[in-house]
């Protein structure tokens, strides 16, 4: 079973969230991306306490594709330091995990 990851990022609005999600799925970097309801974030940035409404994305991918996922998010995200964190999936429905792997397979051209 491949190493499946759940990657999370928060976006400043729905347009950015949709652009990132669509790019990741179209390029085969993620099998599925869930856009969640907006959340209210409170964080410290450059010495100040900030508040923002953000749109979370739950990205299903593999460890093999993580570097490409991170690079795509960094390229498309307007934040200087976007939140990009990944959790390994310890267990899950085997057929679903296989599907994630199949949808994110890199193509090797001989």
C-alpha positions in Angstrom: 0.0 0.0 0.0 1.5 3.4 -1.0 2.0 6.1 1.6 -1.2 8.2 1.3 -1.2 11.7 2.8 -3.9 14.2 3.7 -2.5 17.7 3.0 -4.2 20.8 4.4 -3.9 24.4 3.3 -6.0 27.4 4.0 -6.8 29.9 1.3 -7.8 33.6 1.6 -11.0 33.2 -0.5 -13.0 30.7 -2.6 -11.4 31.8 -5.9 -7.9 30.9 -4.7 -9.2 27.7 -3.2 -10.9 26.6 -6.4 -7.9 27.5 -8.5 -5.6 25.4 -6.3 -8.0 22.5 -6.1 -8.7 22.3 -9.8 -5.0 22.5 -10.7 -4.0 19.7 -8.3 -6.7 17.4 -9.6 -6.3 18.2 -13.3 -2.5 17.7 -13.0 -2.9 14.4 -11.2 -1.2 15.6 -8.1 -4.3 14.9 -6.0 -7.0 12.3 -6.4 -9.6 14.5 -4.6 -9.7 17.9 -2.9 -12.4 18.9 -0.5 -13.2 22.6 -0.1 -14.6 23.2 3.4 -16.8 26.0 4.7 -14.9 29.2 5.6 -13.2 29.2 9.0 -12.2 32.1 11.2 -8.5 32.0 11.8 -6.5 33.8 14.6 -2.8 33.7 14.3 0.4 35.7 15.0 2.2 37.1 11.9 5.2 39.4 11.9 4.7 40.3 15.6 1.0 41.1 15.3 -2.1 39.1 16.1 -4.2 38.7 12.9 -7.7 37.5 12.1 -8.9 36.2 8.8 -11.6 34.2 7.2 -10.1 31.4 5.2 -11.2 28.5 3.1 -9.6 25.2 4.0 -8.7 22.5 1.5 -8.3 18.8 2.3 -6.0 17.3 -0.4 -5.7 13.5 -0.8 -2.4 12.6 -2.4 0.6 10.3 -1.9 4.0 10.9 -0.3 5.5 10.5 -3.8 3.6 13.5 -5.1 3.9 15.7 -2.0 6.8 17.8 -3.3 4.8 18.6 -6.5 1.7 19.4 -4.5 3.7 21.7 -2.2 5.3 23.4 -5.2 1.9 23.9 -7.0 0.3 25.4 -3.8 3.3 27.7 -3.3 3.1 28.9 -6.9 -0.7 29.5 -6.8 -1.1 30.8 -3.2 -0.9 34.5 -2.6 0.4 34.2 1.0 4.1 34.7 1.6 4.1 31.6 3.9 1.0 29.5 3.1 0.0 26.8 5.6 0.9 23.5 3.9 0.9 20.5 6.3 0.6 16.8 5.7 -0.6 13.9 7.8 0.1 10.3 6.9 -3.0 8.1 6.6 -2.5 5.3 9.1 -5.5 3.3 8.0 -8.4 3.5 5.6 -10.6 1.6 3.2 -8.2 -0.3 1.0 -10.1 0.4 -2.2 -10.2 4.1 -1.6 -6.5 4.2 -0.8 -5.8 2.3 -4.0 -7.9 4.8 -5.9 -5.8 7.7 -4.5 -2.7 5.9 -5.6 -4.0 5.2 -9.1 -5.2 8.8 -9.7 -1.8 10.3 -8.6 0.6 7.9 -10.4 3.4 9.6 -12.2 3.7 8.7 -15.8 7.1 7.4 -16.9 7.8 8.1 -20.6 10.3 5.6 -22.0 
